[in-house]
Amino acid sequence: MQVDLSSALEAVDDLGGYHRELLSSLVATPSVRGDSTAVHELCASQLERARMQVDLITPRVDELERHPEWSPPDPSVDVADPGRLVSVVGSAGEGPGILLFAHIDTEKPDPREHWETDPYRATQVGDRIYGLGTADDKAGVVSVLAAARALVPNLRGARLVVGLVHGKLGGGLGTLPTMAGVGDVDAAVYCHPAETGRGMSQIKVASRGYFNFRIKTSGRRPDPVEIRTPQSEDPRLGVNAFSRLRSVLEAVERWAENKDRVVCSVNRVAAGADPLVVPEQAVAEGAVWFQSETASQLYDRLSRVALEAGASSTAMFGLRSNPARIPTDHPLVVATKSAITAETGITPGLYPAHVASDIRFPIRCLGVPAVGFGCLGGNFYGPNEWVNADDLHRSTRVLVRMVSAWADRATRSRFQPFHHK
């Protein structure tokens, strides 16, 4: 299969103000994570304009909850009707496919008073375009859609798939169900600016696993010598839930220290309400970051250690993710580096430390290699979010070069099936 690279790159340049025009439309369309939004309609119309077949995907939570890559959405977000959260898939061409994807939802524009421009209006100041979601990740959406418009007329026996997903809720209600709808692909590119603020000088090739845990312990208050007089209690005759919790946490920390590439941190502890009274309940919450196994496997081991050390109960809660990575010399990494160098003159480095990156979904769900990259942006997750205007155009050209390189190499030799470790 082939892509007519020179024609596709010329088409990118001929799009002229399309990047800015589309980014303005996307920023002006509210799509805060968890909220009902019409942004998918805008994206679907752009895919149809690119002559792609379009499918809309809505999550079925009862099915997704049983999936090993499921992550519960943030409890602070109301997702009583997840059918409102529509992801979009576009496809064109035939043969082995490559998936280009980005997320269409944003954080809230809070605190609003700290914005120096209207968060729902793309405002250019110098070489920066400010607006809610510009960096995270509507610039990525623009690059993917612009690349699709340039590539589709120039596909020769190749298949291009575009996924525009709700990814801000841990991916469980958007990216995960979208994986089942992309069909047969043999590689994926997540177009998202580097959260480190280093733009295309970094490529994501790995995602660390992560989960939250809660450990509870129980104690017993001693009987007071004097009726209803806490001062008369002898704490030595009771069982201090907090003292028991400290012993449990020491056991958990020893367990984590003996695990390769596992980091465990206890970050919140609560016990008792009165300095005169022995606490009968104590609770600790923390997080585990890891690079092998799965969240459920590691949590089961942590739980067993805690219960054997005296915990009354344990729980895993909130967002979670399993780790994923591809070899640093994988052909997709080589193609990405080459494409970025051709456009920027800089050889990018590799970033393996991002937590819960959406590149994990193609790797773990589809068994295909995935990388992440994007244009220069800043102020992620907060006021005055911005993206570099010139880099936005360059990132589209990089995508076109990557698709062309991957298609050309696949023509000469098919790769061995990719398996995550």
C-alpha positions as CSV (number, residue, x, y, z in Angstrom):
1,M,0.0,0.0,0.0
2,Q,1.1,3.6,-0.6
3,V,0.4,7.2,0.1
4,D,1.2,9.9,-2.4
5,L,3.3,11.8,0.0
6,S,4.1,14.9,-2.1
7,S,0.5,15.4,-3.0
8,A,-0.7,14.9,0.5
9,L,1.8,17.4,1.9
10,E,0.8,19.9,-0.8
11,A,-2.8,19.4,0.2
12,V,-1.9,20.2,3.9
13,D,-0.4,23.5,2.8
14,D,-3.3,24.2,0.5
15,L,-5.7,24.0,3.5
16,G,-4.4,27.5,4.4
17,G,-6.5,28.9,7.2
18,Y,-8.4,25.6,7.8
19,H,-6.4,24.8,11.0
20,R,-7.2,28.1,12.6
21,E,-10.8,28.1,11.4
22,L,-11.5,24.6,12.7
23,L,-9.8,25.2,16.0
24,S,-11.9,28.3,16.5
25,S,-15.1,26.3,15.9
26,L,-14.0,23.6,18.2
27,V,-13.0,26.0,21.0
28,A,-16.4,27.8,20.6
29,T,-18.2,24.5,21.1
30,P,-18.3,23.6,24.8
31,S,-17.3,20.0,25.5
32,V,-16.4,19.9,29.2
33,R,-15.8,16.3,30.3
34,G,-18.9,14.5,31.3
35,D,-21.3,17.2,29.9
36,S,-23.6,16.7,27.0
37,T,-22.1,18.4,24.0
38,A,-22.6,18.8,20.2
39,V,-18.9,18.7,19.5
40,H,-19.2,15.2,18.0
41,E,-21.6,16.6,15.4
42,L,-19.0,19.2,14.3
43,C,-16.3,16.4,14.1
44,A,-18.6,14.1,12.2
45,S,-19.4,16.8,9.6
46,Q,-15.6,17.3,9.1
47,L,-15.0,13.6,8.6
48,E,-17.9,13.5,6.0
49,R,-16.3,16.5,4.3
50,A,-13.1,14.4,4.1
51,R,-15.1,11.7,2.4
52,M,-14.8,9.2,5.2
53,Q,-17.5,6.8,6.4
54,V,-18.6,7.9,9.8
55,D,-19.8,5.9,12.8
56,L,-21.0,7.3,16.1
57,I,-20.1,5.3,19.3
58,T,-21.9,5.6,22.6
59,P,-20.7,3.7,25.7
60,R,-22.6,0.8,27.3
61,V,-21.4,0.9,30.9
62,D,-22.8,-2.5,31.8
63,E,-20.5,-4.1,29.3
64,L,-17.5,-1.8,29.8
65,E,-17.4,-2.4,33.5
66,R,-16.4,-6.0,32.9
67,H,-13.6,-5.0,30.5
68,P,-10.0,-5.4,31.9
69,E,-9.1,-1.9,30.7
70,W,-12.1,-0.2,32.3
71,S,-11.5,2.9,34.4
72,P,-14.4,4.3,36.4
73,P,-15.1,8.0,35.6
74,D,-14.2,10.6,38.1
75,P,-17.0,10.5,40.8
76,S,-17.1,14.3,40.7
77,V,-18.5,14.2,37.2
78,D,-22.2,13.4,36.6
79,V,-22.4,10.7,34.0
80,A,-25.9,9.5,34.8
81,D,-26.6,9.3,31.1
82,P,-23.4,8.2,29.4
83,G,-25.2,7.9,26.1
84,R,-24.7,11.7,25.8
85,L,-21.0,11.2,25.4
86,V,-20.6,10.4,21.8
87,S,-17.3,9.5,20.1
88,V,-16.8,9.5,16.4
89,V,-15.0,7.1,14.1
90,G,-14.2,7.8,10.4
91,S,-12.7,5.4,7.9
92,A,-11.6,5.4,4.3
93,G,-9.6,3.2,2.0
94,E,-8.9,-0.5,2.1
95,G,-6.1,-2.8,3.3
96,P,-4.1,-2.6,6.5
97,G,-5.1,0.5,8.5
98,I,-3.5,3.0,10.7
99,L,-5.5,4.8,13.4
100,L,-5.1,8.5,14.2
101,F,-7.0,9.6,17.3
102,A,-7.4,12.5,19.7
103,H,-9.8,13.4,22.5
104,I,-12.6,16.0,22.0
105,D,-13.5,16.8,25.6
106,T,-11.9,19.4,27.9
107,E,-11.5,20.4,31.5
108,K,-13.7,23.0,33.1
109,P,-12.7,26.7,32.5
110,D,-12.1,27.2,36.2
111,P,-11.2,29.5,37.8
112,R,-12.9,31.6,35.1
113,E,-11.7,34.9,36.5
114,H,-8.0,33.9,35.9
115,W,-8.5,33.7,32.2
116,E,-7.1,36.7,30.3
117,T,-9.1,35.9,27.2
118,D,-12.5,34.4,26.6
119,P,-12.0,30.6,27.1
120,Y,-14.6,29.8,24.5
121,R,-13.0,32.0,21.8
122,A,-9.7,31.1,20.1
123,T,-7.6,34.3,20.5
124,Q,-4.2,34.6,18.9
125,V,-1.6,36.6,20.7
126,G,1.8,36.5,18.9
127,D,2.5,32.9,18.0
128,R,0.1,31.5,20.6
129,I,-3.6,30.7,20.3
130,Y,-5.4,30.8,23.6
131,G,-8.7,29.0,24.4
132,L,-10.2,26.2,26.5
133,G,-9.0,22.9,25.1
134,T,-6.5,24.3,22.6
135,A,-3.7,22.2,24.0
136,D,-5.7,19.5,25.6
137,D,-6.6,18.3,23.0
138,K,-8.5,20.3,20.3
139,A,-5.2,21.1,18.6
140,G,-4.8,17.3,18.3
141,V,-8.3,17.0,16.8
142,V,-7.5,19.7,14.3
143,S,-4.3,18.0,13.2
144,V,-6.1,14.6,12.8
145,L,-8.9,16.1,10.8
146,A,-6.6,18.2,8.6
147,A,-4.4,15.2,8.0
148,A,-7.4,13.1,7.0
149,R,-8.5,15.7,4.5
150,A,-5.0,15.7,2.9
151,L,-4.6,11.9,3.0
152,V,-7.9,10.4,1.9
153,P,-7.6,11.5,-1.8
154,N,-4.0,10.2,-1.8
155,L,-4.4,6.7,-0.4
156,R,-3.3,3.9,-2.7
157,G,-4.4,0.6,-1.3
158,A,-4.2,1.9,2.3
159,R,-6.8,2.4,5.0
160,L,-7.0,5.4,7.3
161,V,-9.1,5.4,10.5
162,V,-9.8,8.4,12.6
163,G,-11.0,8.3,16.2
164,L,-12.3,11.3,18.1
165,V,-13.0,10.3,21.6
166,H,-14.1,11.3,25.1
167,G,-10.9,10.6,26.9
168,K,-10.9,12.9,29.9
169,L,-12.8,10.5,32.1
170,G,-10.0,8.0,32.2
171,G,-10.9,6.8,28.7
172,G,-13.5,4.3,29.9
173,L,-16.5,6.0,28.4
174,G,-14.8,7.1,25.2
175,T,-11.5,5.7,24.1
176,L,-12.2,2.2,25.4
177,P,-15.5,1.7,23.5
178,T,-14.0,3.3,20.4
179,M,-11.3,0.6,20.2
180,A,-14.0,-1.9,19.3
181,G,-15.2,0.3,16.4
182,V,-12.0,1.0,14.5
183,G,-11.8,-2.3,12.7
184,D,-8.5,-3.9,11.5
185,V,-5.6,-1.5,12.1
186,D,-1.9,-2.4,12.6
187,A,-0.7,0.9,14.3
188,A,-2.1,3.9,16.1
189,V,-1.0,7.5,16.7
190,Y,-2.4,9.5,19.5
191,C,-2.2,13.2,18.5
192,H,-1.9,15.1,21.8
193,P,0.6,17.8,22.8
194,A,3.2,16.7,25.4
195,E,2.0,17.5,28.8
196,T,5.6,18.4,29.8
197,G,5.3,21.4,27.5
198,R,8.1,20.2,25.2
199,G,5.9,19.8,22.1
200,M,7.3,17.6,19.3
201,S,10.6,17.3,21.0
202,Q,9.1,14.4,22.9
203,I,7.3,11.2,21.8
204,K,5.3,9.1,24.2
205,V,6.1,5.4,23.9
206,A,4.9,4.2,27.2
207,S,2.2,4.7,29.8
208,R,2.6,3.9,33.5
209,G,-0.1,2.0,35.4
210,Y,-1.9,3.6,38.3
211,F,-4.6,3.0,40.9
212,N,-5.9,4.5,44.2
213,F,-6.3,2.4,47.3
214,R,-8.0,2.7,50.6
215,I,-7.1,0.8,53.8
216,K,-9.3,0.8,57.0
217,T,-8.5,-0.5,60.4
218,S,-10.7,-1.0,63.5
219,G,-9.9,-0.4,67.2
220,R,-11.6,-0.5,70.5
221,R,-12.2,2.3,73.0
222,P,-11.4,1.4,76.6
223,D,-14.0,1.7,79.3
224,P,-13.8,5.0,81.3
225,V,-13.2,4.7,85.0
226,E,-15.6,7.7,85.5
227,I,-19.0,7.8,83.8
228,R,-18.9,9.8,80.5
229,T,-15.5,11.1,81.3
230,P,-13.0,10.4,78.5
231,Q,-10.1,11.8,80.6
232,S,-10.5,8.8,82.9
233,E,-9.9,6.2,80.1
234,D,-6.6,4.3,80.1
235,P,-5.6,4.1,76.4
236,R,-3.4,1.1,77.2
237,L,-6.5,-0.9,77.8
238,G,-8.0,-0.2,74.4
239,V,-7.0,-0.9,70.8
240,N,-5.9,2.2,68.9
241,A,-7.0,2.0,65.3
242,F,-4.4,4.5,64.2
243,S,-1.6,2.5,65.8
244,R,-2.8,-0.6,64.0
245,L,-3.0,1.4,60.7
246,R,0.6,2.5,61.1
247,S,1.6,-1.2,61.3
248,V,-0.4,-2.1,58.3
249,L,1.1,0.8,56.2
250,E,4.6,-0.3,57.2
251,A,3.8,-3.8,55.9
252,V,2.4,-2.3,52.7
253,E,5.5,-0.1,52.2
254,R,7.9,-3.0,52.7
255,W,5.9,-5.0,50.1
256,A,6.1,-2.1,47.6
257,E,9.9,-1.6,48.2
258,N,10.5,-5.2,47.2
259,K,8.5,-4.9,44.0
260,D,10.4,-3.9,40.8
261,R,9.3,-0.6,39.3
262,V,6.4,-0.1,41.8
263,V,6.0,3.2,43.7
264,C,3.5,3.3,46.5
265,S,2.6,6.5,48.3
266,V,0.2,7.1,51.3
267,N,-1.2,10.6,50.8
268,R,-4.1,11.0,53.2
269,V,-4.8,9.6,56.7
270,A,-7.7,10.1,59.1
271,A,-8.4,8.8,62.6
272,G,-10.5,9.9,65.5
273,A,-12.3,13.1,66.3
274,D,-11.2,13.9,69.9
275,P,-7.6,14.0,71.2
276,L,-8.9,12.5,74.4
277,V,-10.5,9.4,72.8
278,V,-8.8,6.3,71.4
279,P,-9.9,6.1,67.7
280,E,-12.0,3.1,66.9
281,Q,-11.6,3.6,63.1
282,A,-8.7,4.8,61.0
283,V,-8.4,5.1,57.2
284,A,-5.5,5.8,54.8
285,E,-5.7,6.5,51.1
286,G,-2.9,6.5,48.6
287,A,-1.7,5.6,45.1
288,V,0.4,3.0,43.4
289,W,2.3,3.6,40.1
290,F,3.7,0.6,38.3
291,Q,5.1,-0.6,35.0
292,S,4.2,-4.2,34.8
293,E,1.3,-6.5,35.6
294,T,-2.2,-5.0,36.0
295,A,-4.0,-2.8,38.4
296,S,-6.2,-5.6,39.6
297,Q,-3.2,-8.0,40.1
298,L,-1.2,-5.5,42.1
299,Y,-4.2,-4.3,44.1
300,D,-5.0,-8.0,45.1
301,R,-1.5,-8.4,46.4
302,L,-1.5,-5.1,48.3
303,S,-4.9,-6.0,49.8
304,R,-3.7,-9.4,50.9
305,V,-0.6,-7.9,52.6
306,A,-2.8,-5.2,54.3
307,L,-5.4,-7.7,55.6
308,E,-2.7,-10.1,56.9
309,A,-1.1,-7.2,58.7
310,G,-4.4,-6.3,60.5
311,A,-6.5,-4.2,58.1
312,S,-10.3,-4.5,58.5
313,S,-11.0,-3.8,54.9
314,T,-9.3,-2.5,51.7
315,A,-10.7,-1.0,48.4
316,M,-9.5,0.1,45.0
317,F,-11.3,3.3,43.9
318,G,-11.3,6.0,41.3
319,L,-9.4,6.3,38.0
320,R,-7.1,3.4,37.2
321,S,-5.0,2.3,34.3
322,N,-2.8,-0.6,33.2
323,P,0.7,0.0,31.9
324,A,1.6,-0.2,28.2
325,R,4.8,0.3,26.2
326,I,6.4,-0.4,22.9
327,P,10.1,-1.0,22.2
328,T,12.0,2.2,21.8
329,D,13.4,0.9,18.4
330,H,10.0,-0.1,17.1
331,P,9.4,0.8,13.4
332,L,6.6,3.1,14.4
333,V,8.9,5.0,16.7
334,V,11.5,5.2,14.0
335,A,8.9,6.5,11.5
336,T,7.7,9.1,14.1
337,K,11.2,10.4,14.8
338,S,12.0,10.6,11.1
339,A,8.8,12.6,10.4
340,I,9.3,15.0,13.2
341,T,12.9,15.6,12.3
342,A,12.0,16.2,8.7
343,E,9.6,19.0,9.7
344,T,11.3,20.5,12.7
345,G,15.0,19.7,12.2
346,I,15.0,18.3,15.8
347,T,15.5,14.6,16.7
348,P,12.9,14.0,19.4
349,G,13.5,12.2,22.7
350,L,11.3,9.5,24.1
351,Y,9.0,10.0,27.1
352,P,8.1,6.8,29.0
353,A,6.7,8.3,32.2
354,H,3.2,9.6,31.4
355,V,0.5,8.1,33.6
356,A,-2.7,6.7,32.1
357,S,-2.0,7.9,28.5
358,D,-4.6,6.9,26.0
359,I,-1.8,5.2,23.9
360,R,-2.4,2.2,26.3
361,F,-5.8,1.4,24.6
362,P,-4.6,0.5,21.1
363,I,-1.6,-1.4,22.7
364,R,-3.6,-3.4,25.2
365,C,-7.0,-3.7,23.4
366,L,-5.9,-4.1,19.8
367,G,-2.4,-5.5,20.3
368,V,-0.9,-2.9,18.0
369,P,1.9,-0.4,18.5
370,A,1.0,3.2,19.4
371,V,2.9,6.4,20.0
372,G,1.8,9.8,21.2
373,F,3.0,13.2,20.0
374,G,1.6,16.7,19.4
375,C,2.4,20.3,18.8
376,L,3.7,22.8,21.3
377,G,1.2,23.9,24.0
378,G,1.0,25.0,27.6
379,N,-1.1,25.8,30.7
380,F,-2.7,22.3,30.5
381,Y,-5.7,21.9,32.8
382,G,-5.9,25.6,33.7
383,P,-6.6,29.2,32.7
384,N,-4.9,30.7,29.6
385,E,-4.4,27.3,27.9
386,W,-2.6,27.8,24.6
387,V,-1.1,26.1,21.5
388,N,1.5,27.3,19.1
389,A,-0.1,28.3,15.8
390,D,2.8,27.4,13.5
391,D,3.4,24.1,15.3
392,L,-0.2,23.1,14.7
393,H,0.4,23.2,11.0
394,R,3.7,21.3,11.4
395,S,2.1,18.6,13.4
396,T,-0.4,17.9,10.6
397,R,2.5,17.5,8.1
398,V,4.2,15.1,10.6
399,L,1.1,13.0,10.7
400,V,1.0,12.8,6.9
401,R,4.6,11.8,6.8
402,M,4.1,9.1,9.5
403,V,1.1,7.6,7.7
404,S,3.1,7.6,4.4
405,A,6.2,6.0,6.0
406,W,4.1,3.3,7.7
407,A,2.2,2.5,4.6
408,D,5.3,2.3,2.5
409,R,7.1,0.0,4.9
410,A,4.1,-2.3,5.3
411,T,4.0,-2.7,1.5
412,R,7.5,-4.1,1.5
413,S,7.3,-6.3,4.6
414,R,4.5,-7.0,7.0
415,F,5.5,-6.8,10.7
416,Q,5.3,-9.6,13.2
417,P,2.2,-9.2,15.4
418,F,2.8,-6.8,18.2
419,H,2.3,-7.9,21.8
420,H,2.4,-5.7,24.8
421,K,4.6,-6.7,27.7
